[in-house]
Amino acid sequence: MNQRIWNLRKESFEAKPAISIERALLETAFYKAEYGKHPLPVLRAMFFRHLCERKTIYIGPGELIVGERGPAPKVVPTFPELTCHSAEDLRILNSREMAHYTVAEEDIATYEREVIPYWQGRSMRDRVFAHVPQEWRDAYESGLFTEFMEQRAPGHTALDGMIYETGLNELKAHIADRIARLDYLNDPHAAARADQLKAMDIACDAVILFAHRHADLAEQMAQTEADPARKAEMLHMASVCRHVPANAPRTFHEALQMYWFVHLGTITELNGWDAMSPGHLDQHLAPFYEAGIADGTLTRDAAKELLSCFWIKVNNHPAPPKVGVTAKESGTYNDFTQINLGGLKRDGTDGVSEVSYLILEVVDDLHLLQPQPSVHVSSQTPDRFLKAAARVIRKGYGYPSVFNTDTVVMQQIRVGKSVEDAREGGTSGCIETGSFGKEAYILTGYLNVPKVLEVALNNGVDPLTGKRVGPETGDAREFRDFEELYTAFSRQLEYVVDLKIRVNNYIERMYAAHSPAPFLSVVIRDCIENGRDYYDGGPRYNTNYIQCCGIGTVTDSLSAIRTHVFEQKKVSMRILLEALAANFEGHEALRLRLWNKTPFFGNDDDRADNIMRRVYDSLYNTIDGKPNTKGSVYHLNMLSTTCHVYFGKMLGATPNGRYAQLPESDGTSPSHGADRNGPTAVVKSLSKMDQIKSGGTLLNQRFLPSVLAGDADLDKLVRLIRSYFAMNGHHIQFNVVDTETLRKAQATPDEYRNLLVRVAGYSDYFVDLDADHQEEIISRTEQELG
């Protein structure tokens, strides 16, 4: 790490997230003047251009990659068209312990005076909650599910290699050609396509203008720069910004800046869930790297420096603030920019290059919050690369996470994607599979599967709120066998999934009508040719996911009931329900029996694992194939982010011996402390799930640092990963930290500011987590490698 990178990293690490109201003020004034005068896509594009013309721009000392979403590093805007924060919301952001954002009191007063009066009732969040049916609201408030789109735009997007081959001027020419080919005689949607295409053209101009403003600023700064070397850098950056994104990049530097301007454009236009990811960045950059090395215009050290600048630039962009349930389900600054390394190329050859190793070195040097690297391992991936990744994993950053490319490809082929598009795809956000640059794969929210069982045990009533949130499926005390219980669980599951999808589809149309994303549509293939927006079926593929949480908890709970109530008949359903209602107070002996004498998932025990497989099949059969509004369907994936902590707060005691309000199992990991036979047993249990039928699964494992101390230990880790992936496992990730260190960090947080841990599909600073999330990390089983 040279001095430049040390300085930039220090600035990024120490900067405190803050809120800027500049975007909200510009948008409010623009909408007051222009709303109703233009078609909605054109209005959105005009506002985007207005924003790119007027927003404050920033070039910091020593930067080589330029551009910020806000006026300075770690300063983020609000999006009142999506969520109009109240003054109380802003004050809570300014004072809350977890995911704190500084908001100046005078800005709150201005927001209250200028922004809130206009957007109240007009924001997407207000529109959604004004129209959802009461039964949906009751289920939502009980913690049966969450809704991603209630305050952030849909979107889970990663790019392919198009922007490295095609500049925005060339895309504008494609747009002009498509407008010329509109058939107003035979196509009833021609006028709507014309509006959308015009909006895309305006959006391209906006981002080119934004880049040119940075070129102008760099030239101005160069005029007063005393250091000749820095002056030359500023002039070179100006020339880079003049060339990209208007034109395709020619050099390694231009390629990184090209992506960054596109990234900024998409996250400035709208606040899409899980931001934006470059996909296979190493594959995209490799031709530029190899050409620069070959002709002598680039050195390895210079490339690493540029990559480090880019990495820090991403870290400067915390997620825009979330409030309410959305903050509880995902309380982090991480904006989920995931960068795929390795994998396969479109032609099926190995995707590992020297850039892949360079990025691993950058990750190890910087160990910042984001972006989050992931390593993609196919049957062709050399063990040398996987072992290089393992050396970073053992440092305890919680990354890189590891994905099975062959399973990711099969998951996509199963749902109808071409082999080439599947290979070019990968994962973004936490673990979600998609076809990069060609797909809108929308996460709609989490499903609390253990809560569905709780509702079934209470005949459709939520014990937390006392409200009916499901159909009457029978008094559990009268169930004669396990099959009657499972039938009640299945009926509750079908009801809640159908309820969620009905409202999801309504919200989806709201976004298509009121919040199109013209610039995002430009960089996703087929949107221009289709003349349709990213949110309105424009991309080649259009997928909706429901994220299913707590399969370990629900499996173990069902296993406990089957074992003790129906098979051994040593516990009556009446006594069990009384114990659950009392949170096991006065029933400790029963709780210990449930906890110690039940076959649990994660131990390679078919008694439990077959229940897991049955639950998973029920989720699949209930969700997969349900229609969305864009001519495609819903699928399931199995992740929780931090929602398993929130869902646990909304869940009473469970039949596996878990106390009320404690976290559920995360992702597809076993319940906390239930995996007692080591990591091999865990992956063997999980391999019994047909993961190819999902859009992704998430497996957390925690190891003591001593377990991975030597090179031979790393070989064992590589073999564990390879073995799991040979059984079609989708994903695995590791925390390498002992409980003593975590307890010390709790006691003296200032001494552990750099301590990263794997929370879910992302890493976070341990001391930034609240007590509940810290304890959830600590409660994970410390594994050893045999």
VOGU-3710 file (C-alpha; in Angstrom, 3 decimals, decimal comma):
1> mnqriwnlrk> 0,000/0,000/0,000  1,683/3,224/-1,128  1,209/6,617/0,519  -1,592/7,669/-1,818  -3,619/4,568/-1,052  -2,864/4,788/2,665  -4,186/8,370/2,708  -7,304/7,577/0,682  -8,073/4,506/2,769  -7,665/6,460/6,007
11> esfeakpais> -10,011/9,180/4,768  -12,614/6,637/3,651  -12,380/4,537/6,814  -12,631/7,509/9,155  -15,359/9,450/7,322  -18,715/9,280/9,082  -21,839/8,602/7,016  -23,982/11,695/6,647  -27,118/12,800/4,826  -27,183/15,428/2,089
21> ieralletaf> -30,534/17,003/1,238  -29,245/18,520/-2,005  -30,828/15,904/-4,277  -34,160/16,145/-2,457  -34,240/19,944/-2,828  -33,336/19,799/-6,517  -35,942/17,128/-7,153  -38,694/18,903/-5,260  -38,169/22,163/-7,137  -38,003/20,308/-10,460
31> ykaeygkhpl> -41,183/18,309/-9,838  -43,083/21,406/-8,740  -42,212/23,056/-12,041  -42,410/20,102/-14,459  -44,681/17,360/-13,112  -47,631/16,705/-15,421  -45,995/18,361/-18,420  -44,131/15,296/-19,734  -44,617/11,532/-19,967  -43,277/9,895/-16,792
41> pvlramffrh> -40,178/8,283/-18,361  -39,236/11,583/-19,973  -39,867/13,470/-16,736  -37,604/11,057/-14,833  -34,861/11,416/-17,437  -35,171/15,204/-17,465  -34,832/15,294/-13,703  -31,801/13,014/-13,913  -30,185/15,403/-16,406  -31,153/18,346/-14,182
51> lcerktiyig> -29,443/16,600/-11,262  -26,286/15,780/-13,242  -26,081/19,429/-14,327  -26,449/20,910/-10,850  -25,369/18,507/-8,118  -22,162/19,263/-6,265  -19,198/17,341/-7,643  -16,049/16,402/-5,787  -12,478/15,417/-6,614  -10,411/14,661/-3,539
61> pgelivgerg> -6,668/14,915/-2,955  -4,805/12,035/-4,547  -7,839/10,490/-6,245  -7,395/8,719/-9,575  -10,979/7,475/-9,931  -13,484/10,294/-9,511  -17,169/10,785/-8,758  -19,444/10,700/-5,711  -23,182/10,140/-5,316  -23,247/12,906/-2,688
71> papkvvptfp> -21,201/16,091/-2,370  -18,355/14,325/-0,510  -17,220/10,817/0,516  -19,684/8,929/2,761  -22,369/11,611/2,209  -25,534/10,112/0,737  -28,671/11,691/-0,698  -32,280/10,929/0,047  -34,860/9,828/-2,504  -38,148/11,468/-1,478
81> eltchsaedl> -39,945/10,138/-4,554  -39,467/6,686/-3,017  -39,421/7,386/0,732  -40,202/10,797/2,121  -38,452/10,690/5,474  -40,241/12,555/8,230  -38,388/14,982/10,483  -38,632/12,302/13,160  -37,044/9,758/10,793  -34,129/12,101/10,177
91> rilnsremah> -33,632/12,723/13,887  -33,670/8,978/14,529  -31,024/8,501/11,823  -28,978/11,135/13,610  -29,217/9,406/16,978  -29,661/5,661/16,520  -26,912/3,276/17,561  -26,864/1,070/14,475  -26,385/2,556/10,978  -26,163/6,131/12,293
101> ytvaeediat> -26,206/8,993/9,767  -25,347/12,563/10,681  -28,068/15,025/9,675  -27,661/18,710/10,421  -30,551/20,203/12,395  -30,839/23,078/9,913  -31,158/20,521/7,102  -33,966/18,806/8,990  -35,728/22,154/9,289  -35,268/22,810/5,560
111> yerevipywq> -36,509/19,310/4,736  -39,565/19,884/6,884  -40,262/23,167/5,163  -39,367/22,426/1,526  -39,446/18,682/0,873  -41,962/16,953/3,117  -45,025/19,103/2,235  -44,665/18,259/-1,459  -43,826/14,547/-1,240  -46,123/13,531/1,594
121> grsmrdrvfa> -48,702/11,266/-0,042  -46,823/11,298/-3,357  -43,866/9,053/-2,469  -43,897/5,413/-3,519  -43,916/4,352/0,124  -46,990/6,438/0,844  -48,704/5,141/-2,308  -47,982/1,538/-1,317  -49,235/1,770/2,249  -52,308/3,686/1,169
131> hvpqewrday> -53,454/0,823/-1,054  -52,381/-2,474/0,533  -55,234/-4,589/1,939  -55,622/-4,921/5,694  -54,828/-8,634/5,693  -51,465/-7,854/4,057  -50,745/-5,138/6,623  -51,619/-7,491/9,496  -49,311/-10,205/8,137  -46,540/-7,674/7,495
141> esglftefme> -46,780/-6,199/10,985  -46,749/-9,666/12,546  -43,372/-10,409/10,950  -44,571/-13,059/8,499  -42,757/-11,312/5,656  -41,067/-8,082/4,652  -41,423/-5,981/1,508  -38,273/-4,630/-0,119  -40,093/-2,183/-2,372  -41,870/-0,339/0,433
151> qrapghtald> -39,044/2,203/0,545  -36,432/1,366/-2,074  -36,696/0,792/-5,782  -36,558/-2,814/-6,991  -33,318/-3,871/-8,547  -30,581/-6,384/-8,039  -28,436/-5,587/-10,963  -25,010/-6,589/-12,216  -23,504/-5,676/-15,569  -21,878/-7,708/-18,291
161> gmiyetglne> -19,100/-6,526/-20,602  -21,169/-4,258/-22,861  -19,981/-0,950/-21,413  -16,345/-1,873/-22,023  -17,079/-2,338/-25,716  -19,723/0,324/-26,345  -19,823/3,970/-25,276  -22,963/5,938/-24,544  -22,724/7,765/-27,893  -22,955/4,407/-29,649
171> lkahiadria> -25,905/3,451/-27,458  -27,548/6,773/-28,356  -27,182/5,797/-32,017  -28,893/2,482/-31,252  -31,707/4,375/-29,528  -32,117/6,689/-32,541  -32,252/3,696/-34,879  -34,868/1,997/-32,678  -36,997/5,162/-32,662  -36,795/5,288/-36,462
181> rldylndpha> -38,061/1,680/-36,629  -41,125/2,211/-34,435  -44,259/0,907/-36,106  -47,127/3,208/-35,200  -49,432/1,350/-37,601  -49,199/-2,151/-36,133  -47,696/-1,735/-32,667  -50,202/-0,411/-30,083  -47,302/0,291/-27,705  -45,261/2,353/-30,176
191> aaradqlkam> -46,023/5,684/-28,491  -45,055/4,319/-25,063  -41,864/2,886/-26,559  -41,089/6,286/-28,075  -41,413/7,963/-24,677  -39,151/5,373/-23,072  -36,525/5,604/-25,820  -36,525/9,404/-25,670  -35,974/9,125/-21,922  -33,049/6,742/-22,442
201> diacdavilf> -31,450/9,181/-24,864  -31,771/12,046/-22,361  -30,308/9,822/-19,634  -27,233/9,085/-21,758  -26,686/12,809/-22,249  -26,989/13,316/-18,492  -24,166/10,925/-17,620  -21,908/12,260/-20,386  -22,532/15,757/-19,053  -21,753/14,571/-15,516
211> ahrhadlaeq> -18,418/13,152/-16,687  -17,555/16,344/-18,576  -18,205/18,397/-15,426  -15,559/16,279/-13,715  -13,206/16,881/-16,634  -13,779/20,634/-16,290  -13,155/20,517/-12,540  -9,970/18,466/-12,963  -8,649/20,977/-15,491  -9,483/23,893/-13,180
221> maqteadpar> -7,749/22,202/-10,259  -4,712/21,464/-12,429  -4,275/25,173/-13,146  -3,557/25,905/-9,485  -1,745/22,641/-8,655  1,859/23,281/-7,547  3,029/19,648/-7,722  3,925/18,835/-11,363  3,193/15,129/-10,896  -0,259/15,778/-9,457
231> kaemlhmasv> -0,910/18,390/-12,165  -0,185/15,755/-14,812  -2,508/13,327/-13,050  -5,308/15,887/-13,000  -4,943/16,595/-16,707  -4,885/12,883/-17,461  -8,049/12,365/-15,386  -9,669/15,187/-17,342  -8,880/13,425/-20,615  -10,258/10,155/-19,198
241> crhvpanapr> -13,512/11,889/-18,234  -13,765/13,486/-21,678  -13,493/10,064/-23,303  -15,639/7,864/-21,052  -18,487/7,153/-20,733  -19,263/8,867/-24,046  -16,982/6,376/-25,805  -15,792/2,854/-25,103  -12,694/2,712/-22,892  -9,261/2,117/-24,389
251> tfhealqmyw> -7,120/1,630/-21,266  -7,258/0,009/-17,848  -7,787/3,413/-16,203  -10,571/4,333/-18,611  -12,264/0,972/-18,089  -12,439/1,476/-14,312  -13,670/5,052/-14,677  -16,204/3,942/-17,296  -17,736/1,462/-14,896  -17,703/3,974/-12,054
261> fvhlgtitel> -19,609/6,638/-13,996  -22,202/4,024/-15,015  -22,432/2,814/-11,414  -22,920/6,354/-10,140  -25,508/7,041/-12,813  -27,677/4,107/-11,799  -27,492/4,744/-8,045  -28,037/8,489/-8,460  -31,027/8,062/-10,752  -32,842/5,803/-8,246
271> ngwdamspgh> -32,077/4,075/-4,991  -32,307/0,483/-6,164  -32,082/-2,313/-3,644  -28,532/-3,682/-3,459  -27,187/-0,871/-5,589  -25,235/-2,041/-8,612  -22,423/-4,511/-9,227  -19,863/-4,798/-12,026  -20,242/-8,563/-12,173  -17,085/-10,301/-13,386
281> ldqhlapfye> -14,829/-7,272/-12,981  -11,620/-9,288/-13,366  -12,818/-10,708/-16,676  -13,858/-7,266/-17,935  -10,535/-5,674/-16,980  -8,213/-8,490/-18,079  -7,980/-7,463/-21,792  -7,107/-3,880/-20,820  -4,549/-5,087/-18,277  -2,914/-7,501/-20,697
291> agiadgtltr> -2,782/-4,919/-23,485  -1,270/-2,287/-21,166  1,367/-4,678/-19,865  2,210/-5,800/-23,399  2,668/-2,299/-24,830  4,404/-0,901/-21,742  1,742/1,722/-20,911  0,776/-0,073/-17,671  2,682/-1,768/-14,874  1,385/-4,279/-12,357
301> daakellscf> 1,884/-1,771/-9,538  0,044/0,971/-11,425  -2,883/-1,374/-12,100  -3,006/-2,351/-8,433  -2,993/1,319/-7,436  -5,923/2,056/-9,754  -7,826/-0,950/-8,414  -7,190/0,256/-4,868  -8,513/3,716/-5,757  -11,605/2,099/-7,228
311> wikvnnhpap> -12,087/-0,106/-4,150  -11,910/2,919/-1,858  -14,313/4,812/-4,094  -16,940/2,086/-3,664  -16,336/2,135/0,092  -17,136/5,852/0,079  -20,752/5,013/-0,736  -22,784/3,738/2,188  -26,323/2,637/1,473  -28,925/5,404/1,573
321> pkvgvtakes> -30,670/5,349/4,938  -33,362/2,822/5,717  -36,032/3,214/8,369  -38,753/1,088/9,947  -38,877/-2,629/9,196  -36,430/-2,260/6,306  -33,792/-0,956/8,710  -34,472/-3,861/11,069  -34,135/-6,453/8,318  -30,908/-5,004/6,912
331> gtyndftqin> -29,242/-2,619/9,323  -25,934/-1,918/7,612  -24,035/0,751/5,716  -23,147/-1,878/3,118  -24,643/-1,158/-0,289  -24,031/-4,748/-1,442  -21,737/-4,169/-4,393  -20,486/-7,714/-4,954  -17,563/-8,315/-7,304  -17,275/-11,781/-8,856
341> lgglkrdgtd> -13,789/-13,214/-9,352  -12,910/-16,263/-11,417  -15,793/-18,320/-12,699  -16,275/-19,086/-16,367  -16,134/-16,956/-19,477  -19,011/-16,870/-21,934  -17,267/-19,504/-24,078  -16,921/-21,869/-21,109  -13,198/-21,360/-20,486  -11,692/-20,504/-17,094
351> gvsevsylil> -12,194/-16,880/-16,067  -9,202/-16,543/-13,716  -6,567/-14,043/-14,815  -3,763/-12,035/-13,279  -6,346/-9,353/-12,479  -8,131/-11,917/-10,279  -5,008/-12,300/-8,155  -4,405/-8,541/-8,150  -7,889/-7,946/-6,737  -7,311/-10,521/-3,980
361> evvddlhllq> -4,154/-8,589/-3,039  -6,103/-5,309/-2,980  -8,795/-6,865/-0,788  -6,163/-8,123/1,637  -4,320/-4,791/1,729  -7,383/-2,618/2,277  -9,810/-4,885/4,213  -12,590/-2,340/3,888  -16,320/-2,747/4,355  -17,072/-2,804/0,643
371> pqpsvhvssq> -17,127/-3,763/-2,165  -17,539/-7,402/-1,204  -15,449/-9,819/-3,275  -16,640/-13,314/-4,077  -14,640/-16,167/-5,549  -16,377/-18,336/-8,155  -15,118/-21,879/-8,445  -15,836/-24,177/-11,361  -14,424/-27,578/-12,179  -11,866/-25,665/-14,304
381> tpdrflkaaa> -10,761/-23,230/-11,585  -7,142/-23,923/-10,536  -6,589/-24,829/-6,896  -3,868/-22,176/-6,853  -6,552/-19,502/-7,146  -8,833/-21,071/-4,550  -5,895/-21,369/-2,156  -4,993/-17,718/-2,764  -8,557/-16,865/-1,779  -8,262/-19,104/1,303
391> rvirkgygyp> -5,218/-17,113/2,432  -7,416/-14,010/2,479  -10,295/-15,865/4,142  -8,112/-16,898/7,070  -7,295/-13,242/7,798  -10,804/-13,062/9,289  -12,407/-10,377/7,104  -15,380/-12,630/6,378  -14,603/-12,437/2,667  -14,204/-13,488/-0,036
401> svfntdtvvm> -17,305/-15,657/-0,011  -17,110/-18,706/-2,269  -19,591/-19,764/-4,961  -19,985/-22,847/-7,109  -19,961/-21,653/-10,707  -21,236/-24,962/-12,057  -24,296/-24,829/-9,785  -24,876/-21,148/-10,602  -24,870/-22,012/-14,310  -27,257/-24,950/-13,804
411> qqirvgksve> -29,615/-22,780/-11,727  -29,936/-20,403/-14,651  -30,278/-23,030/-17,356  -33,076/-24,638/-15,331  -35,164/-21,473/-15,684  -34,618/-21,104/-19,413  -31,489/-19,024/-19,921  -29,016/-19,833/-22,645  -25,805/-21,596/-21,661  -23,739/-18,586/-22,714
421> dareggtsgc> -25,863/-16,101/-20,769  -25,721/-18,405/-17,742  -21,931/-18,611/-17,837  -21,723/-14,833/-18,160  -23,976/-14,513/-15,126  -23,129/-15,053/-11,499  -24,199/-13,683/-8,143  -24,834/-10,217/-6,763  -26,024/-8,720/-3,491  -25,580/-11,550/-1,002
431> ietgsfgkea> -25,867/-14,816/-2,947  -28,540/-14,215/-5,594  -28,128/-15,744/-9,038  -28,737/-13,742/-12,187  -27,765/-13,237/-15,800  -25,449/-10,249/-15,727  -26,349/-7,340/-17,974  -29,482/-9,045/-19,270  -31,806/-9,525/-16,327  -33,906/-7,661/-13,834
441> yiltgylnvp> -33,863/-10,014/-10,902  -35,956/-8,390/-8,250  -35,881/-9,330/-4,581  -39,335/-8,787/-3,143  -38,649/-9,444/0,544  -38,109/-12,130/3,148  -40,496/-14,902/4,215  -40,452/-15,940/7,873  -40,890/-19,703/7,517  -40,724/-20,531/11,275
451> kvlevalnng> -43,428/-17,910/11,821  -45,637/-19,784/9,336  -45,310/-22,850/11,567  -46,104/-20,758/14,651  -49,281/-19,503/12,975  -50,223/-23,082/12,038  -49,772/-24,153/15,667  -52,154/-21,347/16,653  -54,888/-22,039/14,084  -54,098/-18,991/11,924
461> vdpltgkrvg> -53,639/-16,482/14,755  -50,416/-14,596/15,457  -49,630/-14,956/19,180  -47,603/-11,720/19,097  -50,422/-9,430/17,937  -53,440/-11,608/18,646  -54,654/-10,977/15,100  -55,791/-13,575/12,596  -53,152/-13,644/9,882  -53,964/-16,974/8,235
471> petgdarefr> -56,818/-19,381/7,607  -58,217/-21,664/10,282  -56,311/-24,911/9,875  -57,385/-26,709/13,025  -56,630/-26,836/16,735  -53,106/-28,251/16,970  -54,003/-30,043/20,211  -56,343/-32,226/18,184  -53,889/-33,190/15,441  -53,694/-36,968/15,395
481> dfeelytafs> -50,363/-37,307/13,621  -47,500/-35,415/12,061  -49,175/-35,366/8,641  -52,101/-33,327/9,968  -49,643/-30,814/11,410  -47,710/-30,619/8,161  -50,912/-30,163/6,175  -51,815/-27,175/8,388  -48,315/-25,737/7,896  -48,613/-26,172/4,109
491> rqleyvvdlk> -51,994/-24,415/3,977  -50,667/-21,452/5,979  -47,648/-21,293/3,684  -49,797/-21,236/0,563  -51,967/-18,475/1,987  -49,122/-16,169/3,019  -47,158/-16,662/-0,218  -50,217/-15,879/-2,348  -50,956/-12,808/-0,214  -47,398/-11,561/-0,583
501> irvnnyierm> -47,265/-12,146/-4,336  -50,608/-10,405/-4,968  -49,330/-7,238/-3,311  -45,838/-7,604/-4,813  -47,398/-7,613/-8,262  -49,387/-4,481/-7,468  -46,264/-2,694/-6,208  -44,338/-3,843/-9,267  -46,802/-2,084/-11,531  -46,620/1,029/-9,362
511> yaahspapfl> -42,866/1,243/-9,967  -43,217/0,594/-13,677  -45,761/3,430/-13,915  -44,322/6,002/-11,512  -40,572/5,367/-11,131  -39,002/4,156/-14,365  -35,198/4,014/-14,560  -34,189/5,219/-18,051  -30,423/5,160/-17,488  -30,372/1,732/-15,878
521> svvirdcien> -32,422/0,556/-18,849  -29,743/1,796/-21,256  -27,050/-0,507/-19,861  -29,187/-3,669/-19,603  -29,437/-5,572/-22,842  -32,687/-5,673/-24,840  -34,299/-2,692/-23,055  -33,445/-0,437/-25,996  -34,554/-2,960/-28,592  -37,769/-3,660/-26,666
531> grdyydggpr> -38,366/0,038/-25,997  -39,306/-0,871/-22,439  -38,018/0,106/-19,031  -35,950/-2,100/-16,735  -38,904/-2,219/-14,315  -41,427/-2,941/-17,068  -40,127/-6,107/-18,700  -37,471/-4,497/-20,873  -34,562/-6,861/-20,098  -34,055/-10,251/-21,716
541> yntnyiqccg> -34,916/-12,008/-18,446  -37,241/-10,822/-15,675  -37,264/-12,727/-12,387  -38,796/-12,128/-8,965  -37,410/-13,806/-5,854  -38,879/-14,437/-2,421  -36,138/-14,971/0,152  -37,006/-17,790/2,563  -35,588/-17,545/6,089  -35,119/-19,926/8,977
551> igtvtdslsa> -35,124/-23,358/7,381  -32,881/-24,668/10,170  -35,252/-23,417/12,864  -38,415/-24,706/11,190  -36,824/-28,067/10,372  -35,639/-28,602/13,941  -39,017/-27,493/15,304  -40,895/-29,943/13,104  -38,393/-32,647/14,003  -38,959/-31,986/17,703
561> irthvfeqkk> -42,743/-32,227/17,375  -42,579/-35,373/15,282  -40,086/-37,024/17,649  -41,500/-36,139/21,043  -45,212/-35,614/20,411  -46,102/-38,086/17,670  -43,417/-40,805/17,694  -42,248/-41,164/21,285  -45,496/-39,676/22,670  -43,628/-38,439/25,754
571> vsmrilleal> -44,869/-34,850/25,347  -48,440/-33,836/24,639  -49,201/-31,091/22,149  -51,134/-29,280/24,868  -48,124/-29,199/27,209  -45,801/-28,203/24,362  -48,026/-25,279/23,336  -48,291/-24,141/26,969  -44,497/-24,260/27,273  -44,053/-22,228/24,076
581> aanfegheal> -46,584/-19,627/25,222  -44,705/-19,332/28,538  -41,320/-19,068/26,784  -40,435/-22,313/28,627  -40,752/-20,647/32,018  -41,557/-23,514/34,387  -40,779/-25,997/31,583  -36,966/-26,064/31,555  -36,794/-29,857/31,703  -38,959/-30,033/28,604
591> rlrlwnktpf> -36,834/-27,408/26,829  -33,664/-29,396/27,563  -35,299/-32,564/26,243  -36,237/-30,780/23,038  -32,768/-29,258/22,692  -30,733/-32,355/23,533  -32,861/-35,288/22,378  -34,079/-34,145/18,948  -32,498/-35,009/15,586  -31,344/-31,622/14,272
601> fgndddradn> -30,503/-30,429/10,760  -26,779/-30,005/10,091  -25,530/-33,311/11,506  -25,929/-35,580/8,456  -28,909/-37,214/10,137  -31,609/-38,234/7,669  -34,292/-38,036/10,350  -33,897/-34,260/10,369  -32,516/-33,742/6,889  -35,523/-35,404/5,254
611> imrrvydsly> -37,782/-32,893/7,023  -35,564/-30,083/5,738  -35,913/-31,463/2,230  -39,690/-31,670/2,601  -39,950/-28,065/3,830  -37,702/-26,904/1,009  -39,844/-28,751/-1,539  -42,959/-27,136/-0,049  -41,383/-23,701/-0,431  -40,368/-24,504/-3,976
621> ntidgkpntk> -43,765/-25,867/-4,960  -45,580/-22,911/-3,381  -43,406/-20,143/-4,857  -41,708/-21,331/-8,026  -43,551/-20,489/-11,228  -46,072/-18,019/-9,806  -46,491/-15,275/-12,435  -45,083/-11,773/-12,067  -46,356/-8,832/-14,122  -43,580/-8,876/-16,740
631> gsvyhlnmls> -44,309/-12,166/-18,447  -42,018/-14,167/-16,198  -42,284/-15,885/-12,812  -41,255/-15,994/-9,168  -38,540/-18,234/-7,787  -37,230/-18,764/-4,277  -33,833/-18,262/-2,808  -32,596/-19,053/0,659  -30,974/-16,123/2,410  -31,739/-13,855/5,319
641> ttchvyfgkm> -29,217/-10,980/5,293  -29,822/-9,888/8,927  -33,560/-10,504/8,730  -33,215/-13,697/10,787  -32,495/-11,430/13,755  -35,550/-9,239/13,106  -37,744/-12,250/12,391  -36,535/-13,839/15,615  -37,751/-10,770/17,491  -41,187/-11,344/15,967
651> lgatpngrya> -41,259/-15,042/16,865  -42,176/-16,727/20,124  -40,390/-19,726/21,605  -40,080/-22,580/19,112  -40,372/-26,349/19,576  -36,637/-26,910/19,037  -35,960/-25,354/22,456  -35,174/-21,848/21,192  -36,299/-19,029/23,487  -38,612/-16,292/22,196
661> qlpesdgtsp> -37,068/-13,317/20,390  -33,689/-14,997/19,798  -32,489/-15,087/16,169  -33,669/-17,781/13,829  -31,186/-19,806/11,823  -29,553/-17,713/9,091  -29,731/-18,531/5,397  -29,543/-22,290/4,984  -27,205/-22,646/7,944  -28,150/-24,970/10,811
671> shgadrngpt> -29,714/-23,481/13,936  -27,236/-21,870/16,307  -25,508/-24,624/18,258  -27,440/-27,420/16,562  -24,581/-28,481/14,250  -22,644/-30,779/16,575  -20,801/-33,114/14,218  -18,439/-30,720/12,445  -18,400/-28,891/9,106  -18,359/-32,041/6,975
681> avvkslskmd> -21,666/-33,133/8,482  -23,072/-29,638/7,840  -22,275/-29,664/4,133  -23,513/-33,255/3,779  -26,828/-32,257/5,357  -27,151/-29,237/3,116  -26,242/-31,214/0,009  -29,550/-33,066/0,439  -31,318/-29,843/-0,596  -31,736/-29,619/-4,367
691> qiksggtlln> -30,066/-26,233/-4,567  -30,227/-26,079/-8,354  -33,978/-25,474/-7,988  -33,261/-22,248/-6,068  -31,857/-18,856/-6,975  -29,183/-19,271/-4,313  -28,485/-20,611/-0,835  -26,340/-19,157/1,937  -24,161/-21,189/4,310  -22,242/-19,550/7,158
701> qrflpsvlag> -19,449/-21,378/8,973  -17,217/-20,137/11,808  -13,695/-21,411/12,462  -11,178/-20,671/15,158  -8,109/-18,877/13,724  -5,907/-21,740/14,906  -7,797/-24,112/12,610  -6,444/-22,325/9,508  -2,991/-21,421/10,774  -0,839/-23,466/8,387
711> dadldklvrl> -0,726/-24,214/4,661  -1,865/-27,778/5,296  -4,929/-26,328/7,024  -5,687/-24,231/3,955  -5,515/-27,392/1,870  -8,193/-28,876/4,145  -10,373/-25,792/3,630  -9,958/-26,084/-0,137  -10,969/-29,761/0,045  -14,034/-28,912/2,163
721> irsyfamngh> -15,154/-26,342/-0,415  -14,485/-28,650/-3,352  -16,338/-31,522/-1,641  -19,390/-29,379/-0,936  -19,427/-28,040/-4,468  -19,120/-31,582/-5,879  -22,483/-32,163/-4,150  -23,955/-29,107/-5,969  -23,652/-26,715/-3,036  -24,222/-23,123/-4,144
731> hiqfnvvdte> -22,245/-21,068/-1,624  -20,172/-21,122/1,553  -18,532/-18,359/3,595  -16,470/-18,208/6,733  -15,903/-16,228/9,885  -12,424/-16,910/11,221  -12,493/-15,412/14,690  -12,648/-16,711/18,248  -15,186/-15,800/20,881  -12,557/-14,239/23,130
741> tlrkaqatpd> -11,710/-11,662/20,453  -15,373/-10,845/19,907  -15,955/-10,379/23,641  -12,921/-8,078/23,862  -14,326/-6,070/20,959  -17,598/-5,676/22,828  -15,742/-4,469/25,916  -13,305/-2,088/24,167  -14,795/-1,249/20,741  -12,357/1,563/19,974
751> eyrnllvrva> -9,517/-0,967/19,933  -11,313/-3,164/17,384  -12,566/-0,637/14,832  -11,032/-2,700/11,984  -12,593/-6,023/13,016  -14,697/-7,294/10,127  -17,044/-10,256/10,526  -19,298/-12,081/8,129  -22,874/-11,204/9,051  -24,843/-12,742/6,201
761> gysdyfvdld> -24,098/-12,306/2,506  -21,846/-9,432/3,463  -19,211/-8,440/6,020  -19,593/-5,625/8,519  -17,553/-4,022/11,269  -18,311/-5,969/14,431  -18,367/-2,877/16,619  -20,919/-1,215/14,306  -23,401/-4,025/14,962  -25,932/-3,694/17,756
771> adhqeeiisr> -25,852/-6,117/20,699  -28,380/-8,510/19,133  -26,369/-8,890/15,945  -23,102/-9,206/17,852  -24,526/-11,987/20,000  -25,859/-13,746/16,908  -22,323/-13,888/15,472  -20,921/-15,144/18,777  -23,578/-17,872/19,069  -22,506/-19,526/15,812
781> teqelg> -20,792/-22,883/16,311  -16,974/-22,768/16,352  -15,986/-25,514/13,908  -12,783/-27,459/13,466  -11,390/-29,108/10,343  -10,529/-32,777/10,728
//
